């Protein structure tokens, strides 16, 4: 799927406008905002493809003599990455095969909207992945150029090895082994640079590394120079890639004894927990990140355990620091015996983490249950002569090829462990992704109810710059939901849950009431100030709203119109009769109405014939495409049409000076965007200090 809040550019080649509108409505109801264009012949299709960026194209089997294969050939000729779906009149396996052979991504019966929406979502997700990949590939190529320059000029002896053969070496590496040019080493086996007496140790070291097992120290060995002279050296291995192929990076340094000893001490100090002798959190996080990368490359799987000591706080209270240290060391020793030759770490004051390669979930759970019983049955001797029992709450998750990242994998294991600890402790819980998905909406609903009841929402205000110079400050109000960890959620995250649980109108009322308090205070400084508030479809259908908002407006400014209420175009189209009645009633009550995300239907100007609005806020896609001459022309036309209809045009997402300069002369009334001024916690214009 595309990033949240992004409007999809949809091109439709079809004869039926009714069918196309139904598809657009189905997409809107599934949460996909579109900016569609409908064409009905080959020439208009060619023009639309040539002059505009598109995210997806829907093509009828045959439209005014234009067959689907001709339409698809137009896309291929322009070499554009536009996923195409053919709309069938009826299902026919043979035609489906023909569509796919012609280059279509799918072929779906035009009125099976659930199927079509899923197919479109799938193709948009795939398109987004391709775009991200292309961007990443370009960045990678640039990064590799810089890395190669750094490698060539590095004083460290560095080489890349694939299947035991050198594929790259820098000049420092060549000089270390007595070669005049790095080219002399390309294709040379790495073993040719190792003295015979060290070959066995070197091969074992390499084998251990290739298996993915942890290597605790660099390899000391005797290197062989081109003239047969031996040098004392130390070798360090790490995973790398060269020309897009996985390989091993080798760094070789001279071994002068003291430097090596100091480096080893420093490595231990930064990677080992001083109390238990196990790896510390920093080392484990690196190991886990490597395991996640490896799982993506070769589809390997590992079991991640998070083990929390249940009663360490009580032990500290009764036996002090010495008692807690004794319990921690005892558990660490037990873990070392239980998880032999694996990555085990002390992750926190009362927690350990273990990563076991190749262990599947059922076996991992069985081993964890054995460990739980073993720990719980032990009597731990404390320094003061007392004995103590403890237990573990163990969370498990599997690191596989779909693992998102190391931080998320740790979060999953920790949440599973905390679930057990909150219940009773001394147990094992395997992380359940489906359970998390189903519970997240429930948790969000609790947050929303609490935010409404305890007034925990946060409001921000972004100025709208008055191009026409009509006077008075004008702000758009945005609602945010702060969390305890410092994060702040935006409406695209929490409002769908609010709307699904009929809380949209309650959030709307909270926003209007609290923003009105702020505006009333601000009018003491700037008497003509106004605000624009975004409302949900629930409020669009709320017949009590006009009378309520009229009282609120008069409380702020008895003689003015300080509040503008804004509804999304998609909501107005969906509830057109309600929108017609509500916008008229609000206007009669002295409250102007705005329509947002305007231009995302096939015939947006037609909507304005049915609703009473004074302000029109264009969809962000108009601003994003201004670099394209045809898009700029479309913007000029729609602004002119709206001006002729006496609508005040608002253009948002002004993010740079180029966009600003193009918009300034288009006859729009208000401009808005981060380039002008981002939303803030108070009502103010930066230009006014």
N, C-alpha and C positions, 0 to 999 in steps of 0.2 A: 504493500500500500504506500501511497505517497505520504510525505510528512503531513502531520495534523494541520488542519486549517487551509491546506492548499486546494485551490479550485482546479478540477480536472478539465483540460481542454479536450472536448469531445467533438469529433467530426462524424456526421451521419450522412450516408448516401442511401436515400430511401424515398419512395413515392408518398408514403402516408405520414402526414404530420401528426395525426392522432396517435399512431403507433409509437412514433418517436417521443411524443410527450409522455406516454405511458412508461416508456423505458427511463426517461429522465426522472419521473416521479418515483419509480422503483429505486433508482440509484439514490435519490435524495432521502427516501425513507430508510435506506440502509446506511446513511451517514456519509454519502459521497456527494460533495457539492460539484456541480459541473458548469462549465461555460460552453454550451453547445453551439454548433453551427450545422445547419442542414443544407445539403446540396442535392440536386436532382438530375444532373447531366454530367457528361465527361469533361466539358470545358470548365464548368464551375468547380468540379472536383480537382482538376489539374491546378487551377488558380489557388484554391484553398490550400492544397498540399505544398505548393511552391512558396507561398508567402507567409505561412503561419506555422508555429510550433504546435504539434498535437501530441496528446498523451495516449489516445486510443481512437480507433476508427471502427464504426459499425457499418456494414455494407449489406444491402439487400441482395437476394439472389440475382434479380435483374431489375434495374431501375431505368425506365425510359430508354430501353435498348442497351444500357450499360450493364454487362454481366459482371459477376463478382471477380472473375479472373482478370478482366480488363482493369477493374479498379485496383486490384492488388498489383498489377504490373506497373501502374503509375507510381505506387509507393516504392517498388524495387528500382525503377529508373532513377528516382531521386536519391536513392541510397539512404532513406530515412528509417530510423528505428521507431516505427509506429506499429504497435500490435493491432491486428485486424481480426474482427470476429464477423462471420457471415450470419445474417439473420434469415433463417429458413421459413418458408411458408408452412411446410410440414416436414416431419422427420423422415429422412431417406438416407440409409447407411451409405449408399453409393455416392450421393451428393456430398455427404460429410467427408468421405475419402477424397473426392475431387477438390473440395475446399482446402483440405489440409495439404494436398499435393501442390495446390496453387500458391501456397505460402500463408494461408490463414492460420491463426492460432487456435481457432475453434469454430464450430458451426452449431448454432443454437436456434431452436424454433422461437420466432420473434415474440410470442406471447407467453412463453414460459419464463416469467420474470425472475423467480428465485434462482433458476439455473443460470440465467443470463447475468444476474448480479454477481453470483459466485465466480463465473468465468471472467467477468470484468475485473473483479477484485484480484483474482489470481494473476491476470496479465499485468495489472498495474503494479502488483508486488514484484513481479518478474522484471518489469521495465525499470522500476526503482532500483532493483538489485544491479541491473546492467549499468545504469547511470552511475551508481555509486562505485561499481567495479572499474568503469572507465576512468572515473576521477581518481580512484585509488591507484590505478595503473600508471596514470600520468604523474601522480605525486611520487610513486615508487621509482619510476624512471629517473625523475629529478633527484630523489634522495640517493639512488645508487650512483649517479654521476658524482655527487658530492662525496659520498663514501669512498669511491674509487680514488678521487683526488686526495682525500685524507690518507687512505692506505698507501698510496704511492709515495707520499711525503712523510709517512710515519717513521719514527726512529725505532719502533718495535719491529721485530722480525715476525711478519704475519704471512700466512699462506692459507689457501683454501684447497681442501682435499676431497675428492669424490671417488668412492670405490678404491681407496688406497693410493690414488694417483694425484699428483699436483695438477690443479687446473689454473691456479694463479699463485704468484708469490710477489711480494714487493721487493724493492731493491735492498732494503735492510736485511731481509731474509736471505737473498742471494749472496750478499756480501758476508753474512755470518758463516755460510757454508762454503765460501771461497769461490763463488761463481761471478763472472764478470757481468752477466746479464740474467735478469729474471726469466727470460725466455728459455734459458738452458734447463730450467727446472720443470717446465710444462711437460706433462706426460710421464715424469719420473716418479717411480714408486716411493712413497714416504719411507719405506723400510730401508732404502738405499742410503738414507742419511742417519741411520741408527747403527751404533757399533754392534758387532755380533754378540758380545756378552750381554747386551741389553735387549736383544730381539724378543726373547721369551716374555720378559716383563712388559715390553712395549705392546706386544700382541694381546696379552691379557688385559692391559689397561684399555686398549682400543675396543676389545670385545665387550668389556664391562660398560663402556660408554655407549656403544652401539645398541646394547640391550635396553638402554634407558635407565640403568641403575645409577644410584647416586655415587659420585666420585668425591671423596673427601679431601684429596690433596692433588697438587700438580705432580707430574711424573718427572723424577730426576733420571737423567740418562746421559750417555756419552754420544755426542753427535760426530758424524764423519764428514770432514771437509773434502773438497774436491781433490786436494793433494794428499789425502790420507791422514792428515792430522786430526787428533781427537780433541773435542771441546766438551767441557762440563756444562750441561744445559738443563733447563726446566721447561716442561711442555704443559700448556693449558689448552683444553679443548672446549669448544662451544658450538651449538647448532647455528647454521647460517644458510644463506642461499646465494648462488652466483649465477647470473644470467637466467634467473627464474628457476634454477634447479636446486633442490636441497643438497647441502654439503656440510662439511665440518670445517670450522675455522680453527687454525692452529696458531698459537702465539708462543714463540720460543724466546727465552731469556737466558743469558749467561748465569750459571750457578756459581756465585762467589761465596757460598756458605752463609755468611752473616745476613746478606740481603734476603736470601731465601728463608732463613730462620725467622727474620723479622716479618716477612710477608706472610709466613705461615701463622705466626702469632696474631697478626692483625686479622687474618681471615677467620681464625678461631674466635677472636674477640667479637667480631661483627656478625658471626653466624651461629654461635653456640650459646645456649642458656647456661649461665654460670652455676646455677644451683643443681640442675639435673644432668648436665652434660649432653642433653638432647639439642637438636636444631632449635633455633629461636623462630619467632614469628616472621621476621624478615626473610630468613632462609626458606621457610616453608612456603610463603607466598610466592617466592621465585620458583620453587619446585612445582607448585600447583599451576602456575602460569605456563610453565614448560609442558606440563602434562596436558593442559587444555589445548595448547598448540599442537602437541603430538596427536591427540585424539582427532583433531580436525584433519591432520595430514594422512594418518594411516588407519583411522577408525578404531584405534585401540580404546579400551575401557579401563577405568580405575574406580575403586571404591574410596570415597572420601568420608572419614569418620571425624566427628567433633565430639569430644568427650569432656563433659563438665563435672567437676567434683561437687556433689550435692550439698554437703554440710560444712564447707571450709570456713564459712563465717562463724558458725557455732564453735568450731575447733579453735579458731583464733581467739574467741572470747574466753574459752575455758583454759586453753593451754598456751596462748601467746604465739609469738612469731616462731619460736623454736618448734612448737607443736605443729604448726601449719607446714613449716619446711620439712619436717619429718614425714608428714602425710604425703606431701607433693613428691618427695624423693622416692617414697615407697611405691606410689602409683606409677611414677616414671619408670622405675625398675621393672615393675610388673608388665608395663606396656612394651618395654624393650624385649622381654622374654616372649611375650605373646605375639608381637608383630616383628618377627626376625627379618633382617635384611630389607626393611621397608623404610619409607620416609616418615619418621615420627618426630613431633615437635611439641615443645611447650608453647602454646599459643597465647596464653594469658595467665593471670595470677592463679586462676582455678580451672584452667582448661588446657586440653591437649588436642592436637590434630594429627591424623594419620592418613597417609595416602598409600593404598595397596593396589598395584597394577594387576590387571587381569582378573579381579575378583568381582563376580556377579552378585546381584542384590541379595538373593536368598542365602548364599553362602556367607556374605558379609554380615547379614542379620544374625545368622546362627553363631558366627564367631563372636559378634558383639554381645550376644546373650550369654555365652560362656564366660566372656570377660567380666560382664556385670556380676555374675554369680561368684566368680573367683574373687573379685575385689570386695564384695559385700561379706563374704565368709571369713575374711582375714581379720586378725587382731593385730593392729599396728602398734608397736612399742614406741612410746614417746620419751624424750630426754628426761622428763620429770618422773619416770617410772610408771606412769599410767599407761593404759592401752586405749586404743580408739578404733572405732569402726567407721567406715565411710562407704559411699556408693557412687555410681556414675550414672549420668543421664547422657545417653549416646544418640547422636543424630547421624544419619547416613544419607548420602546422595551419590548417584553414579555420574562420573565424569565420562561422557561419551561424545560422539561426533557432533551432536547438536548442543553441546555445552556452550552457553553464551560467553562467559568470561570467568576468570578466577574469583573475582569479587562476588558475583552472583552465586557461584557454586558454594562458596563459603557461607553466604547468607542462607542458602537453602539448608545446609547441614546444621548451622546454628539454630535456625528456626525449628527444625525437627527436634534438636536437643532441648530447646526451651519448652517445647510442647510437653515433653516427658517430665521435665523438671517442675513445671507448673502443676502437672497432674499429681504425681507422687514421687517422682525420682526413681532411681534404680531401675532403669528400663531402656528399651531401644525403640527408636522411631525412624522409619524410612520416609524421606521427604516425598510428598505426593503432589506433583505439579497440578493435577486436575483439582485437587482439594484447595490449593492456593488460589487457582483461577476462580473457583466458585465462591470462595470466602472473601475475595477482594471487594466485590460489589457490596457485600454485607458490611464489611468494615468501613467502606466509603459512606454507606448510608448512615451508619452510626456517627461518623464524623460530621456529616451534613446536619443531622438532627441536633447534635450538640452545638454546632456552629450557629444554627438558627436560634436555639434556646438560650445559649450563653453569649450570643453576639460576638462570635470569634472570627467572622469574616473580616477581610481587610479591603479597603477601597483605595483605588489609585485614579488619578485624573490626568488626562492628556489634552493639552490645548489644541484647538482647531484654529489655524491661522486664517484670519478674515482677509481674503484677497480684495474684496470689493470695498473694504474700509467702511462698513456700516456701523462700526463701533460696538463696544461691549465685549467682555471676555466670554469665551465659549469653550466648554470642556466636555469631553466624553468620559463617562464613568466606567471603570472596569473593576470587577470584583475578583478577589483572590482568596484562597483558603490556606492560611499558614498551618504548618505541621509542627509538632514538638521538636523534631530534629533540625529545624531551621529551614527546611524546604518550603516552598510556596507553590501551591497548585493553581493552575489557570483553569478557566471555565470549561475548556475543551476536555479536561480530565474529569471534573466532578459534575458538571451540569447534565450530561447524559444520564447519570445515575439519579440525579434530582428529578429530572423530567420523567424517567421511568417509574419513579415512586411518588408521582404527583406532588413534588415539593417545589416545582419550578415557580409557581405563583408566590409561595412563601419566601423564596430567595429574592424574587423580584421586589416584593414589598419591603423586605429588609434593606435592600440596596437603595430603593427610592427614598425610604424614610431617613436612613443614615446619611445618604448623600445630600438630602435636603437640609439636614442640620448643618452640614459643612458649608453648603452654599449660602444659607442664611447668614452665617458668620462672615463669609467672604463678601457678601453684598455690603457690609459695613465699610469695606475698603473700596470695592468696585461695584457700585449699585446696579449696573446694567448686566451683571454676570448671569450667564445661563449654563445649563448642563444638559447633556443628552445621555439617556439611560437605555441600555439594551434590555429588552424584555423577551420572555419566552412565549410559545404558542398558548400556554395556559392563560397568560394575562391577556392575550389577544381575544380570548373567548370569555373573559371575566367581565360580566355586565355591570359589576359594582365598581369597576376601575374608574370610569369617567368622573363620577361624583367624588370618589376618594381623592383622585389626583387633583381635582379642582380645588378642594379644601387645602391640600398640601401646597399647591402653587400659590394660593392667596396668603398662606401663612408666611411664605418667603417674600413675595412681592404682590401686594393686592391689586396693583394696576398693570402689571407686566405679564409676560409669558416665560417664566424662568426655567421651565422644564420642557424638554423635547423627548418624547418617547419613541424609541426605535425598535422596529420589528424586522426580522429577516424576510427577504423576498420569498424564500421557499415556504415559510410559514403562512405568509399571506396568500400564496397560490393554493396551498393545501386547504386552508380554511377561508376561501375567498368570500363567502357570504358573511361569515363572522367578521372578517377583516373589513368588509365594506361598511357594516353597521358600526363596528367599534371605532374605526378611524374617523367616521363622521361624528360619532358621539363625543369622542375626545376633542376633536377640533371645535365642536360647539361648546364644550366645557372650557375652552380657552387653553387647550394643551396641543401644540403643534405635534405632528407625527412625521417620523422619518422612516424610510425603507432602506435596509442595509443589504449588502451582497447583491446589489442590483446588477442585472445583466446576465444571470445564470439560467434563464429560460430561453426557449426558442424565440418568443416574441415578448420581450420584457415590457415594451411600451404599452402593450395591451393591458397589462395588469394595472397600470396607472389610471386607466379609464374607469376602473371599478372601485378604487380606494381613494381616500382623501389624505394626501400627504403633501407636506411643504418642502421637505428635504429628501434628497436621494443620495445615498452613499454607494458609489460604484464598487463592484467587486475588486479585490486586490489584483486579480489577474490582468485587469486593464493597465494597471500601473507597471506590473512586472514585464509586460511585453512592449513597452514604449520604444525600445531599441529597434523594433521592427516597423518599417514605414507603413505597412498596411494596418498594423495595430494602432499606430498613432492616428491614422485616418479614421479608424473605427471609433477611437476615443473622441476625436473632433466631432464626428457625426452625432454620437450619442449625447455629447454635451450640448450641441446645437439643438437637437430635438428636445432635450429636457428644458433648455432655456426658453424655447418657443412655447413650452407647456408651463412656463413660469415656476419651475422647480429650482430650488437652491441645491447645487451640486457639491457634494463632498467627495474629495479624492484622498484616500489614505495610502499608507505604505510608501510615503515619500522617503526614500532611503539614501539619496545622493543628490549632489548639485545638478547633475545632468537631467535627472527626472524633474527636479524643481523648475529648471529653466524651460523645459518643454511644456509644463503644466501651467506656468504663470500666464500664458497668453491664450489659454483655451476657453476662457470665460467661466471657469469654475468659481464657486463662492468661497469654499473653505478647503485648505490643505492640511494634511495631518501625517505625521510619521516621525520615526526616530531621528532622522536627519534634522528635523525642525526642533523637536523636543520629545524625549521619551516620557512615558507616564511617570508621575511622581506621587508622593504621599499627600501632598497639599496642592491647593489650587494656586498656581502662579505661572506667569510667563517669564521665561529666562531673560528675554529682552528687557524686562522691567526689573531685573535683579532679583 
